[in-house]
Amino acid sequence: MFYNFLRVKLNNNKINVKKMDELKTRIKPYEKPENIRYPNNEISIDVRDLKKYFRGKKGYDDVKAVDGISFQVKSGELFGFLGPNGAGKTTTIQMLIGLLKPTDGTALVNSYDIHEDLPNIKELIGVCPQEPAVFKQLSGKENIALFGNLHLMPKDEIKRRTKTLLNILDLARASKRKAKGYSGGMLRQLNLIIALIHDPMILFLDEPTIGMDPRVRRKTWEFIGSLKQVNKTIFLTTHYIEEAEALCDRVAIIDYGELLDIGSPKALIEKYQSNNLEGVFMKITGRRIMEGI
Amino acid sequence: MKKQRVLALLKMELIKVIREPAFLFIMLLFPAVLTIVFGFAFSDPALGMSFNAMAPGLFAYACIFIIMTVAQSFSDIREQGLLKRLNTTPMTSGDFMGSQVLSNMIIAILQVLIVFLLALPFGFSPSTNIGGLLLAFLLMAIFSLSSVGLGLITATISKSSGTATGLSFIFILPQMFFGTFIPITDSTRLIALTLPSYYATDAISSIFSGASLLSSNILIDFAFISIVSITIVIIGILLFKKYGNK
């Protein structure tokens, strides 16, 4: 029933469902060697009272970037993490992927603790940072191969997946050119492919489509949707609420480091008696501004 | 450390040097230009200066500039968010630092080779055998470790790659003026004795002047360069890991 609802939403939002189904069949998984194969837990991400405070300047209070949030992301779920600028989305992701140490609280990624098991976590995640982070002097293909090698993938597997992903995201023709000459949209696509090359179990996508033109953005959203269909857990932040509504199984709305609400787009729309998720977002985050919370 | 990761990172570093004109100039063309210019300027016997005495200093001179490129390169990848991205992969700091050390050692050896080959037409004639040449190359490779370490220290205290370039001269200038081919007076000798480039130049001068490879002078210089370079690179790695990786 939910899948039908998703299809209707996708069609309304002009994201091509057939294309998504077709893409799904093209993404063949990478059969990982025994030593880096991990059991797939029912809960992929379990955030428990996670806090991150940054020390304030002299005479000022600490900045509470993330202030005791708790939630769970199920395996195979496309989870949208929404909030205005500076709400704490990227800080949360950075704690989950081991780039920032939490002030308090913890999180489990596929049952591995972010305080103790980071090497294991890094084996099974793919990260697409907000700003494209690629080596500009290297070509697209060389960048992808570098990250495949860092994940110890066999050479032929790197080649195979590189070819598939470049074709899907229409970057094959530019793949031999230095990334220095790529447009902003192309850099973002390369950024996404690098995150996917090792066929990660869990994907962290921090505003993956920001700055893309509408055509490329739609194509990228279709691709992200197809990843969900091959059972990837996707933790996504975005400012495109409409697309989050169409694709995400559940969304969490965060502001000033606090989790304001969580649920399926449909449930949130009903709860807040709104026409769409954007309305819900505005009601929740706007109310806080109006009330001076 | 995993071989596949180290080799991939090493390849990336070498491609960066070849494709980035500024790096290519400082790493490979600068030593060549320097040797040719000094060759023309000082190879005339009428000047009373011997190019044979100057060439060993040129070897060290070229390697010293690794400090600047390492500082720039690390500050660059930190600024572009690449260090953070690399840190989200299973790559260990050993893989990363190992590839940096290896790539800079290869570059140092290439620099020495360029200086050596270009110095020959200007009358440079080392009085040593193949063993002596290999030892000279090995010495410069080890000496390059100190440059990598000082580059990492520079990157740690620099906020941007522009600052890193400027700050790197704190380490480059003293080694250039007191430790290579510029004549040392009694008053500057004291400073020179604290610099690894002085010992590198001294050892290479001894090797190329035909001294026994096992002479106490060469062995002491070799031991000093090895201990100091390894210590500096370890300090550089630890400092960068703790403070520079943010």
Interface residues (C-beta under 8 A of the other chain):
Chain A: I97 G98 L99 P119 K122 E123 I125 V127 P129 E131 A133 V134 F135 K136 Q137 L138 E142 A145 L146 F147 N149 L150 H151 L152 K178 I194
Chain B: K2 Q4 R5 L7 A8 L9 K11 M12 I15 K16 R19 E20 Q80 G81 L82 K84 R85 L86 N87 T88 T89 P90 M91 D95
